[in-house]
Amino acid sequence: MGFLYSILIGGVAGYIASRIMESHNPWYINVILGIVGGFLGGFVARKLGNDPDNDGLLMNLLIAVGGAILLIFLGRLF
């Protein structure tokens, strides 16, 4: 259930990040960036001493949006 939850949150985060960053990628690219960004954001949060698994839906969504925004930004650089 945790993996499906991560994919769902990541997909929503990708959509939100694409609107914030005004990305013109296809919707499925934004969803993939959101999923990968969620995993990346969770990894960074754990390294900083935060446990996103116990923080709830809103914090997980914010972490995933932050990771997706970072990936969209890095994608624009290259």
PDB file of N, CA, C and O in Angstrom:
ATOM      1  N   MET A   1       0.809  -1.196   0.000  1.00  0.00           N
ATOM      2  CA  MET A   1       0.000   0.000   0.000  1.00  0.00           C
ATOM      3  C   MET A   1       0.855   1.265   0.000  1.00  0.00           C
ATOM      4  O   MET A   1       0.461   2.277  -0.579  1.00  0.00           O
ATOM      5  N   GLY A   2       2.006   1.216   0.636  1.00  0.00           N
ATOM      6  CA  GLY A   2       2.873   2.381   0.711  1.00  0.00           C
ATOM      7  C   GLY A   2       3.405   2.802  -0.649  1.00  0.00           C
ATOM      8  O   GLY A   2       3.551   3.993  -0.926  1.00  0.00           O
ATOM      9  N   PHE A   3       3.697   1.811  -1.504  1.00  0.00           N
ATOM     10  CA  PHE A   3       4.213   2.121  -2.830  1.00  0.00           C
ATOM     11  C   PHE A   3       3.135   2.783  -3.682  1.00  0.00           C
ATOM     12  O   PHE A   3       3.417   3.757  -4.380  1.00  0.00           O
ATOM     13  N   LEU A   4       1.922   2.278  -3.638  1.00  0.00           N
ATOM     14  CA  LEU A   4       0.818   2.892  -4.394  1.00  0.00           C
ATOM     15  C   LEU A   4       0.503   4.288  -3.875  1.00  0.00           C
ATOM     16  O   LEU A   4       0.193   5.193  -4.650  1.00  0.00           O
ATOM     17  N   TYR A   5       0.583   4.452  -2.581  1.00  0.00           N
ATOM     18  CA  TYR A   5       0.383   5.762  -1.961  1.00  0.00           C
ATOM     19  C   TYR A   5       1.434   6.754  -2.463  1.00  0.00           C
ATOM     20  O   TYR A   5       1.115   7.905  -2.761  1.00  0.00           O
ATOM     21  N   SER A   6       2.685   6.303  -2.556  1.00  0.00           N
ATOM     22  CA  SER A   6       3.776   7.162  -3.043  1.00  0.00           C
ATOM     23  C   SER A   6       3.562   7.558  -4.490  1.00  0.00           C
ATOM     24  O   SER A   6       3.825   8.700  -4.868  1.00  0.00           O
ATOM     25  N   ILE A   7       3.089   6.629  -5.302  1.00  0.00           N
ATOM     26  CA  ILE A   7       2.836   6.930  -6.710  1.00  0.00           C
ATOM     27  C   ILE A   7       1.692   7.931  -6.842  1.00  0.00           C
ATOM     28  O   ILE A   7       1.772   8.855  -7.652  1.00  0.00           O
ATOM     29  N   LEU A   8       0.649   7.761  -6.072  1.00  0.00           N
ATOM     30  CA  LEU A   8      -0.481   8.691  -6.127  1.00  0.00           C
ATOM     31  C   LEU A   8      -0.079  10.087  -5.682  1.00  0.00           C
ATOM     32  O   LEU A   8      -0.397  11.070  -6.352  1.00  0.00           O
ATOM     33  N   ILE A   9       0.614  10.180  -4.563  1.00  0.00           N
ATOM     34  CA  ILE A   9       1.078  11.477  -4.063  1.00  0.00           C
ATOM     35  C   ILE A   9       2.052  12.106  -5.059  1.00  0.00           C
ATOM     36  O   ILE A   9       1.997  13.309  -5.312  1.00  0.00           O
ATOM     37  N   GLY A  10       2.943  11.290  -5.623  1.00  0.00           N
ATOM     38  CA  GLY A  10       3.903  11.794  -6.598  1.00  0.00           C
ATOM     39  C   GLY A  10       3.231  12.323  -7.851  1.00  0.00           C
ATOM     40  O   GLY A  10       3.657  13.336  -8.405  1.00  0.00           O
ATOM     41  N   GLY A  11       2.181  11.644  -8.305  1.00  0.00           N
ATOM     42  CA  GLY A  11       1.453  12.120  -9.480  1.00  0.00           C
ATOM     43  C   GLY A  11       0.792  13.465  -9.250  1.00  0.00           C
ATOM     44  O   GLY A  11       0.839  14.345 -10.109  1.00  0.00           O
ATOM     45  N   VAL A  12       0.180  13.619  -8.099  1.00  0.00           N
ATOM     46  CA  VAL A  12      -0.441  14.906  -7.754  1.00  0.00           C
ATOM     47  C   VAL A  12       0.634  15.974  -7.600  1.00  0.00           C
ATOM     48  O   VAL A  12       0.449  17.112  -8.031  1.00  0.00           O
ATOM     49  N   ALA A  13       1.746  15.611  -6.993  1.00  0.00           N
ATOM     50  CA  ALA A  13       2.838  16.561  -6.806  1.00  0.00           C
ATOM     51  C   ALA A  13       3.410  17.003  -8.142  1.00  0.00           C
ATOM     52  O   ALA A  13       3.750  18.174  -8.309  1.00  0.00           O
ATOM     53  N   GLY A  14       3.522  16.094  -9.088  1.00  0.00           N
ATOM     54  CA  GLY A  14       4.011  16.457 -10.414  1.00  0.00           C
ATOM     55  C   GLY A  14       3.105  17.451 -11.104  1.00  0.00           C
ATOM     56  O   GLY A  14       3.578  18.375 -11.766  1.00  0.00           O
ATOM     57  N   TYR A  15       1.806  17.269 -10.953  1.00  0.00           N
ATOM     58  CA  TYR A  15       0.848  18.208 -11.533  1.00  0.00           C
ATOM     59  C   TYR A  15       0.996  19.589 -10.879  1.00  0.00           C
ATOM     60  O   TYR A  15       1.034  20.605 -11.573  1.00  0.00           O
ATOM     61  N   ILE A  16       1.078  19.622  -9.564  1.00  0.00           N
ATOM     62  CA  ILE A  16       1.206  20.896  -8.846  1.00  0.00           C
ATOM     63  C   ILE A  16       2.515  21.591  -9.211  1.00  0.00           C
ATOM     64  O   ILE A  16       2.542  22.800  -9.441  1.00  0.00           O
ATOM     65  N   ALA A  17       3.608  20.812  -9.262  1.00  0.00           N
ATOM     66  CA  ALA A  17       4.911  21.390  -9.599  1.00  0.00           C
ATOM     67  C   ALA A  17       4.927  21.938 -11.022  1.00  0.00           C
ATOM     68  O   ALA A  17       5.553  22.965 -11.286  1.00  0.00           O
ATOM     69  N   SER A  18       4.245  21.262 -11.936  1.00  0.00           N
ATOM     70  CA  SER A  18       4.211  21.752 -13.319  1.00  0.00           C
ATOM     71  C   SER A  18       3.460  23.069 -13.415  1.00  0.00           C
ATOM     72  O   SER A  18       3.796  23.910 -14.248  1.00  0.00           O
ATOM     73  N   ARG A  19       2.459  23.260 -12.584  1.00  0.00           N
ATOM     74  CA  ARG A  19       1.727  24.531 -12.570  1.00  0.00           C
ATOM     75  C   ARG A  19       2.553  25.634 -11.927  1.00  0.00           C
ATOM     76  O   ARG A  19       2.526  26.777 -12.383  1.00  0.00           O
ATOM     77  N   ILE A  20       3.285  25.300 -10.876  1.00  0.00           N
ATOM     78  CA  ILE A  20       4.128  26.296 -10.209  1.00  0.00           C
ATOM     79  C   ILE A  20       5.258  26.741 -11.131  1.00  0.00           C
ATOM     80  O   ILE A  20       5.547  27.932 -11.239  1.00  0.00           O
ATOM     81  N   MET A  21       5.898  25.773 -11.799  1.00  0.00           N
ATOM     82  CA  MET A  21       7.053  26.065 -12.644  1.00  0.00           C
ATOM     83  C   MET A  21       6.648  26.422 -14.080  1.00  0.00           C
ATOM     84  O   MET A  21       7.513  26.689 -14.914  1.00  0.00           O
ATOM     85  N   GLU A  22       5.370  26.427 -14.369  1.00  0.00           N
ATOM     86  CA  GLU A  22       4.846  26.695 -15.719  1.00  0.00           C
ATOM     87  C   GLU A  22       5.542  25.815 -16.756  1.00  0.00           C
ATOM     88  O   GLU A  22       6.043  26.285 -17.777  1.00  0.00           O
ATOM     89  N   SER A  23       5.551  24.524 -16.449  1.00  0.00           N
ATOM     90  CA  SER A  23       6.183  23.540 -17.321  1.00  0.00           C
ATOM     91  C   SER A  23       5.261  23.223 -18.491  1.00  0.00           C
ATOM     92  O   SER A  23       4.043  23.146 -18.328  1.00  0.00           O
ATOM     93  N   HIS A  24       5.839  23.043 -19.654  1.00  0.00           N
ATOM     94  CA  HIS A  24       5.057  22.724 -20.845  1.00  0.00           C
ATOM     95  C   HIS A  24       5.286  21.275 -21.271  1.00  0.00           C
ATOM     96  O   HIS A  24       5.119  20.929 -22.440  1.00  0.00           O
ATOM     97  N   ASN A  25       5.666  20.439 -20.320  1.00  0.00           N
ATOM     98  CA  ASN A  25       5.846  19.016 -20.586  1.00  0.00           C
ATOM     99  C   ASN A  25       4.487  18.340 -20.714  1.00  0.00           C
ATOM    100  O   ASN A  25       3.493  18.851 -20.197  1.00  0.00           O
ATOM    101  N   PRO A  26       4.430  17.203 -21.394  1.00  0.00           N
ATOM    102  CA  PRO A  26       3.183  16.418 -21.396  1.00  0.00           C
ATOM    103  C   PRO A  26       2.833  15.970 -19.981  1.00  0.00           C
ATOM    104  O   PRO A  26       3.705  15.889 -19.117  1.00  0.00           O
ATOM    105  N   TRP A  27       1.572  15.683 -19.750  1.00  0.00           N
ATOM    106  CA  TRP A  27       1.105  15.358 -18.399  1.00  0.00           C
ATOM    107  C   TRP A  27       1.815  14.141 -17.827  1.00  0.00           C
ATOM    108  O   TRP A  27       2.100  14.112 -16.630  1.00  0.00           O
ATOM    109  N   TYR A  28       2.109  13.139 -18.643  1.00  0.00           N
ATOM    110  CA  TYR A  28       2.730  11.927 -18.112  1.00  0.00           C
ATOM    111  C   TYR A  28       4.182  12.189 -17.689  1.00  0.00           C
ATOM    112  O   TYR A  28       4.678  11.534 -16.772  1.00  0.00           O
ATOM    113  N   ILE A  29       4.859  13.121 -18.331  1.00  0.00           N
ATOM    114  CA  ILE A  29       6.216  13.491 -17.901  1.00  0.00           C
ATOM    115  C   ILE A  29       6.146  14.168 -16.536  1.00  0.00           C
ATOM    116  O   ILE A  29       6.979  13.904 -15.669  1.00  0.00           O
ATOM    117  N   ASN A  30       5.154  15.041 -16.340  1.00  0.00           N
ATOM    118  CA  ASN A  30       4.997  15.706 -15.049  1.00  0.00           C
ATOM    119  C   ASN A  30       4.685  14.706 -13.941  1.00  0.00           C
ATOM    120  O   ASN A  30       5.173  14.853 -12.820  1.00  0.00           O
ATOM    121  N   VAL A  31       3.884  13.699 -14.241  1.00  0.00           N
ATOM    122  CA  VAL A  31       3.572  12.676 -13.247  1.00  0.00           C
ATOM    123  C   VAL A  31       4.837  11.891 -12.895  1.00  0.00           C
ATOM    124  O   VAL A  31       5.092  11.622 -11.721  1.00  0.00           O
ATOM    125  N   ILE A  32       5.620  11.526 -13.896  1.00  0.00           N
ATOM    126  CA  ILE A  32       6.861  10.791 -13.646  1.00  0.00           C
ATOM    127  C   ILE A  32       7.828  11.648 -12.824  1.00  0.00           C
ATOM    128  O   ILE A  32       8.458  11.156 -11.888  1.00  0.00           O
ATOM    129  N   LEU A  33       7.940  12.930 -13.178  1.00  0.00           N
ATOM    130  CA  LEU A  33       8.804  13.828 -12.399  1.00  0.00           C
ATOM    131  C   LEU A  33       8.309  13.950 -10.965  1.00  0.00           C
ATOM    132  O   LEU A  33       9.115  14.039 -10.039  1.00  0.00           O
ATOM    133  N   GLY A  34       7.005  13.954 -10.772  1.00  0.00           N
ATOM    134  CA  GLY A  34       6.451  14.018  -9.420  1.00  0.00           C
ATOM    135  C   GLY A  34       6.766  12.777  -8.610  1.00  0.00           C
ATOM    136  O   GLY A  34       7.094  12.869  -7.427  1.00  0.00           O
ATOM    137  N   ILE A  35       6.666  11.611  -9.245  1.00  0.00           N
ATOM    138  CA  ILE A  35       6.963  10.364  -8.546  1.00  0.00           C
ATOM    139  C   ILE A  35       8.440  10.295  -8.173  1.00  0.00           C
ATOM    140  O   ILE A  35       8.789   9.994  -7.032  1.00  0.00           O
ATOM    141  N   VAL A  36       9.301  10.577  -9.144  1.00  0.00           N
ATOM    142  CA  VAL A  36      10.740  10.561  -8.877  1.00  0.00           C
ATOM    143  C   VAL A  36      11.104  11.660  -7.878  1.00  0.00           C
ATOM    144  O   VAL A  36      11.938  11.450  -6.997  1.00  0.00           O
ATOM    145  N   GLY A  37      10.479  12.827  -8.018  1.00  0.00           N
ATOM    146  CA  GLY A  37      10.717  13.919  -7.078  1.00  0.00           C
ATOM    147  C   GLY A  37      10.277  13.581  -5.669  1.00  0.00           C
ATOM    148  O   GLY A  37      10.905  14.007  -4.700  1.00  0.00           O
ATOM    149  N   GLY A  38       9.204  12.818  -5.550  1.00  0.00           N
ATOM    150  CA  GLY A  38       8.756  12.381  -4.229  1.00  0.00           C
ATOM    151  C   GLY A  38       9.769  11.468  -3.566  1.00  0.00           C
ATOM    152  O   GLY A  38      10.054  11.606  -2.376  1.00  0.00           O
ATOM    153  N   PHE A  39      10.314  10.533  -4.337  1.00  0.00           N
ATOM    154  CA  PHE A  39      11.345   9.659  -3.790  1.00  0.00           C
ATOM    155  C   PHE A  39      12.610  10.448  -3.461  1.00  0.00           C
ATOM    156  O   PHE A  39      13.237  10.215  -2.427  1.00  0.00           O
ATOM    157  N   LEU A  40      12.987  11.382  -4.339  1.00  0.00           N
ATOM    158  CA  LEU A  40      14.162  12.221  -4.097  1.00  0.00           C
ATOM    159  C   LEU A  40      13.952  13.106  -2.868  1.00  0.00           C
ATOM    160  O   LEU A  40      14.839  13.220  -2.023  1.00  0.00           O
ATOM    161  N   GLY A  41      12.788  13.725  -2.771  1.00  0.00           N
ATOM    162  CA  GLY A  41      12.497  14.574  -1.623  1.00  0.00           C
ATOM    163  C   GLY A  41      12.456  13.786  -0.320  1.00  0.00           C
ATOM    164  O   GLY A  41      12.916  14.271   0.713  1.00  0.00           O
ATOM    165  N   GLY A  42      11.909  12.572  -0.362  1.00  0.00           N
ATOM    166  CA  GLY A  42      11.892  11.723   0.824  1.00  0.00           C
ATOM    167  C   GLY A  42      13.290  11.323   1.261  1.00  0.00           C
ATOM    168  O   GLY A  42      13.585  11.268   2.455  1.00  0.00           O
ATOM    169  N   PHE A  43      14.159  11.043   0.279  1.00  0.00           N
ATOM    170  CA  PHE A  43      15.549  10.703   0.582  1.00  0.00           C
ATOM    171  C   PHE A  43      16.256  11.877   1.260  1.00  0.00           C
ATOM    172  O   PHE A  43      16.947  11.699   2.263  1.00  0.00           O
ATOM    173  N   VAL A  44      16.079  13.071   0.708  1.00  0.00           N
ATOM    174  CA  VAL A  44      16.712  14.269   1.280  1.00  0.00           C
ATOM    175  C   VAL A  44      16.149  14.550   2.671  1.00  0.00           C
ATOM    176  O   VAL A  44      16.896  14.909   3.582  1.00  0.00           O
ATOM    177  N   ALA A  45      14.842  14.390   2.838  1.00  0.00           N
ATOM    178  CA  ALA A  45      14.225  14.645   4.143  1.00  0.00           C
ATOM    179  C   ALA A  45      14.760  13.671   5.194  1.00  0.00           C
ATOM    180  O   ALA A  45      15.004  14.063   6.335  1.00  0.00           O
ATOM    181  N   ARG A  46      14.943  12.411   4.817  1.00  0.00           N
ATOM    182  CA  ARG A  46      15.495  11.437   5.762  1.00  0.00           C
ATOM    183  C   ARG A  46      16.946  11.781   6.119  1.00  0.00           C
ATOM    184  O   ARG A  46      17.354  11.621   7.270  1.00  0.00           O
ATOM    185  N   LYS A  47      17.721  12.248   5.145  1.00  0.00           N
ATOM    186  CA  LYS A  47      19.114  12.629   5.422  1.00  0.00           C
ATOM    187  C   LYS A  47      19.186  13.841   6.353  1.00  0.00           C
ATOM    188  O   LYS A  47      20.151  14.000   7.101  1.00  0.00           O
ATOM    189  N   LEU A  48      18.163  14.690   6.302  1.00  0.00           N
ATOM    190  CA  LEU A  48      18.131  15.864   7.175  1.00  0.00           C
ATOM    191  C   LEU A  48      17.542  15.554   8.549  1.00  0.00           C
ATOM    192  O   LEU A  48      17.439  16.439   9.398  1.00  0.00           O
ATOM    193  N   GLY A  49      17.158  14.303   8.765  1.00  0.00           N
ATOM    194  CA  GLY A  49      16.662  13.911  10.078  1.00  0.00           C
ATOM    195  C   GLY A  49      15.154  13.910  10.209  1.00  0.00           C
ATOM    196  O   GLY A  49      14.640  13.709  11.309  1.00  0.00           O
ATOM    197  N   ASN A  50      14.441  14.123   9.145  1.00  0.00           N
ATOM    198  CA  ASN A  50      12.980  14.128   9.173  1.00  0.00           C
ATOM    199  C   ASN A  50      12.481  12.796   8.641  1.00  0.00           C
ATOM    200  O   ASN A  50      13.067  12.254   7.704  1.00  0.00           O
ATOM    201  N   ASP A  51      11.417  12.258   9.213  1.00  0.00           N
ATOM    202  CA  ASP A  51      10.850  11.002   8.728  1.00  0.00           C
ATOM    203  C   ASP A  51       9.521  11.290   8.051  1.00  0.00           C
ATOM    204  O   ASP A  51       8.500  11.425   8.726  1.00  0.00           O
ATOM    205  N   PRO A  52       9.518  11.387   6.711  1.00  0.00           N
ATOM    206  CA  PRO A  52       8.276  11.735   6.010  1.00  0.00           C
ATOM    207  C   PRO A  52       7.195  10.680   6.129  1.00  0.00           C
ATOM    208  O   PRO A  52       6.029  10.974   5.866  1.00  0.00           O
ATOM    209  N   ASP A  53       7.544   9.451   6.519  1.00  0.00           N
ATOM    210  CA  ASP A  53       6.535   8.406   6.652  1.00  0.00           C
ATOM    211  C   ASP A  53       5.594   8.671   7.809  1.00  0.00           C
ATOM    212  O   ASP A  53       4.462   8.187   7.803  1.00  0.00           O
ATOM    213  N   ASN A  54       6.033   9.425   8.796  1.00  0.00           N
ATOM    214  CA  ASN A  54       5.212   9.695   9.969  1.00  0.00           C
ATOM    215  C   ASN A  54       4.634  11.106   9.984  1.00  0.00           C
ATOM    216  O   ASN A  54       3.987  11.493  10.957  1.00  0.00           O
ATOM    217  N   ASP A  55       4.854  11.876   8.933  1.00  0.00           N
ATOM    218  CA  ASP A  55       4.453  13.281   8.947  1.00  0.00           C
ATOM    219  C   ASP A  55       3.054  13.541   8.406  1.00  0.00           C
ATOM    220  O   ASP A  55       2.501  14.613   8.650  1.00  0.00           O
ATOM    221  N   GLY A  56       2.479  12.618   7.698  1.00  0.00           N
ATOM    222  CA  GLY A  56       1.141  12.813   7.193  1.00  0.00           C
ATOM    223  C   GLY A  56       1.099  13.215   5.728  1.00  0.00           C
ATOM    224  O   GLY A  56       2.125  13.421   5.079  1.00  0.00           O
ATOM    225  N   LEU A  57      -0.106  13.315   5.244  1.00  0.00           N
ATOM    226  CA  LEU A  57      -0.349  13.551   3.823  1.00  0.00           C
ATOM    227  C   LEU A  57       0.186  14.892   3.343  1.00  0.00           C
ATOM    228  O   LEU A  57       0.851  14.951   2.309  1.00  0.00           O
ATOM    229  N   LEU A  58      -0.085  15.950   4.057  1.00  0.00           N
ATOM    230  CA  LEU A  58       0.321  17.284   3.614  1.00  0.00           C
ATOM    231  C   LEU A  58       1.837  17.415   3.535  1.00  0.00           C
ATOM    232  O   LEU A  58       2.358  17.962   2.563  1.00  0.00           O
ATOM    233  N   MET A  59       2.544  16.926   4.534  1.00  0.00           N
ATOM    234  CA  MET A  59       3.999  17.021   4.513  1.00  0.00           C
ATOM    235  C   MET A  59       4.579  16.166   3.388  1.00  0.00           C
ATOM    236  O   MET A  59       5.524  16.585   2.720  1.00  0.00           O
ATOM    237  N   ASN A  60       4.029  14.985   3.175  1.00  0.00           N
ATOM    238  CA  ASN A  60       4.489  14.147   2.066  1.00  0.00           C
ATOM    239  C   ASN A  60       4.254  14.830   0.735  1.00  0.00           C
ATOM    240  O   ASN A  60       5.101  14.760  -0.155  1.00  0.00           O
ATOM    241  N   LEU A  61       3.122  15.487   0.585  1.00  0.00           N
ATOM    242  CA  LEU A  61       2.819  16.197  -0.655  1.00  0.00           C
ATOM    243  C   LEU A  61       3.787  17.367  -0.853  1.00  0.00           C
ATOM    244  O   LEU A  61       4.271  17.582  -1.964  1.00  0.00           O
ATOM    245  N   LEU A  62       4.070  18.114   0.194  1.00  0.00           N
ATOM    246  CA  LEU A  62       5.005  19.235   0.090  1.00  0.00           C
ATOM    247  C   LEU A  62       6.416  18.772  -0.253  1.00  0.00           C
ATOM    248  O   LEU A  62       7.108  19.413  -1.043  1.00  0.00           O
ATOM    249  N   ILE A  63       6.841  17.665   0.337  1.00  0.00           N
ATOM    250  CA  ILE A  63       8.169  17.121   0.034  1.00  0.00           C
ATOM    251  C   ILE A  63       8.235  16.678  -1.420  1.00  0.00           C
ATOM    252  O   ILE A  63       9.225  16.933  -2.106  1.00  0.00           O
ATOM    253  N   ALA A  64       7.177  16.012  -1.894  1.00  0.00           N
ATOM    254  CA  ALA A  64       7.156  15.544  -3.278  1.00  0.00           C
ATOM    255  C   ALA A  64       7.101  16.709  -4.263  1.00  0.00           C
ATOM    256  O   ALA A  64       7.747  16.661  -5.310  1.00  0.00           O
ATOM    257  N   VAL A  65       6.344  17.745  -3.945  1.00  0.00           N
ATOM    258  CA  VAL A  65       6.293  18.925  -4.810  1.00  0.00           C
ATOM    259  C   VAL A  65       7.661  19.590  -4.861  1.00  0.00           C
ATOM    260  O   VAL A  65       8.105  20.012  -5.929  1.00  0.00           O
ATOM    261  N   GLY A  66       8.322  19.686  -3.735  1.00  0.00           N
ATOM    262  CA  GLY A  66       9.669  20.263  -3.710  1.00  0.00           C
ATOM    263  C   GLY A  66      10.644  19.469  -4.553  1.00  0.00           C
ATOM    264  O   GLY A  66      11.448  20.048  -5.285  1.00  0.00           O
ATOM    265  N   GLY A  67      10.585  18.159  -4.461  1.00  0.00           N
ATOM    266  CA  GLY A  67      11.456  17.323  -5.277  1.00  0.00           C
ATOM    267  C   GLY A  67      11.142  17.446  -6.758  1.00  0.00           C
ATOM    268  O   GLY A  67      12.055  17.482  -7.583  1.00  0.00           O
ATOM    269  N   ALA A  68       9.860  17.511  -7.107  1.00  0.00           N
ATOM    270  CA  ALA A  68       9.472  17.651  -8.517  1.00  0.00           C
ATOM    271  C   ALA A  68       9.888  19.013  -9.066  1.00  0.00           C
ATOM    272  O   ALA A  68      10.333  19.108 -10.210  1.00  0.00           O
ATOM    273  N   ILE A  69       9.747  20.059  -8.269  1.00  0.00           N
ATOM    274  CA  ILE A  69      10.194  21.392  -8.703  1.00  0.00           C
ATOM    275  C   ILE A  69      11.693  21.374  -8.950  1.00  0.00           C
ATOM    276  O   ILE A  69      12.169  21.952  -9.927  1.00  0.00           O
ATOM    277  N   LEU A  70      12.440  20.717  -8.073  1.00  0.00           N
ATOM    278  CA  LEU A  70      13.883  20.614  -8.259  1.00  0.00           C
ATOM    279  C   LEU A  70      14.218  19.884  -9.559  1.00  0.00           C
ATOM    280  O   LEU A  70      15.118  20.304 -10.286  1.00  0.00           O
ATOM    281  N   LEU A  71      13.517  18.811  -9.855  1.00  0.00           N
ATOM    282  CA  LEU A  71      13.781  18.064 -11.084  1.00  0.00           C
ATOM    283  C   LEU A  71      13.408  18.865 -12.335  1.00  0.00           C
ATOM    284  O   LEU A  71      14.121  18.823 -13.337  1.00  0.00           O
ATOM    285  N   ILE A  72      12.299  19.587 -12.274  1.00  0.00           N
ATOM    286  CA  ILE A  72      11.918  20.430 -13.423  1.00  0.00           C
ATOM    287  C   ILE A  72      12.972  21.516 -13.633  1.00  0.00           C
ATOM    288  O   ILE A  72      13.351  21.807 -14.767  1.00  0.00           O
ATOM    289  N   PHE A  73      13.439  22.107 -12.554  1.00  0.00           N
ATOM    290  CA  PHE A  73      14.477  23.136 -12.641  1.00  0.00           C
ATOM    291  C   PHE A  73      15.758  22.575 -13.243  1.00  0.00           C
ATOM    292  O   PHE A  73      16.355  23.185 -14.130  1.00  0.00           O
ATOM    293  N   LEU A  74      16.177  21.407 -12.755  1.00  0.00           N
ATOM    294  CA  LEU A  74      17.401  20.794 -13.295  1.00  0.00           C
ATOM    295  C   LEU A  74      17.217  20.395 -14.749  1.00  0.00           C
ATOM    296  O   LEU A  74      18.161  20.474 -15.535  1.00  0.00           O
ATOM    297  N   GLY A  75      16.024  19.971 -15.114  1.00  0.00           N
ATOM    298  CA  GLY A  75      15.752  19.622 -16.507  1.00  0.00           C
ATOM    299  C   GLY A  75      15.847  20.828 -17.429  1.00  0.00           C
ATOM    300  O   GLY A  75      16.248  20.700 -18.585  1.00  0.00           O
ATOM    301  N   ARG A  76      15.486  21.983 -16.926  1.00  0.00           N
ATOM    302  CA  ARG A  76      15.587  23.198 -17.738  1.00  0.00           C
ATOM    303  C   ARG A  76      17.029  23.645 -17.952  1.00  0.00           C
ATOM    304  O   ARG A  76      17.345  24.303 -18.943  1.00  0.00           O
ATOM    305  N   LEU A  77      17.903  23.278 -17.005  1.00  0.00           N
ATOM    306  CA  LEU A  77      19.305  23.643 -17.132  1.00  0.00           C
ATOM    307  C   LEU A  77      20.000  22.876 -18.247  1.00  0.00           C
ATOM    308  O   LEU A  77      20.964  23.356 -18.843  1.00  0.00           O
ATOM    309  N   PHE A  78      19.495  21.672 -18.521  1.00  0.00           N
ATOM    310  CA  PHE A  78      20.168  20.829 -19.515  1.00  0.00           C
ATOM    311  C   PHE A  78      19.359  20.779 -20.741  1.00  0.00           C
ATOM    312  O   PHE A  78      19.743  20.122 -21.708  1.00  0.00           O
TER     313      PHE A  78
END
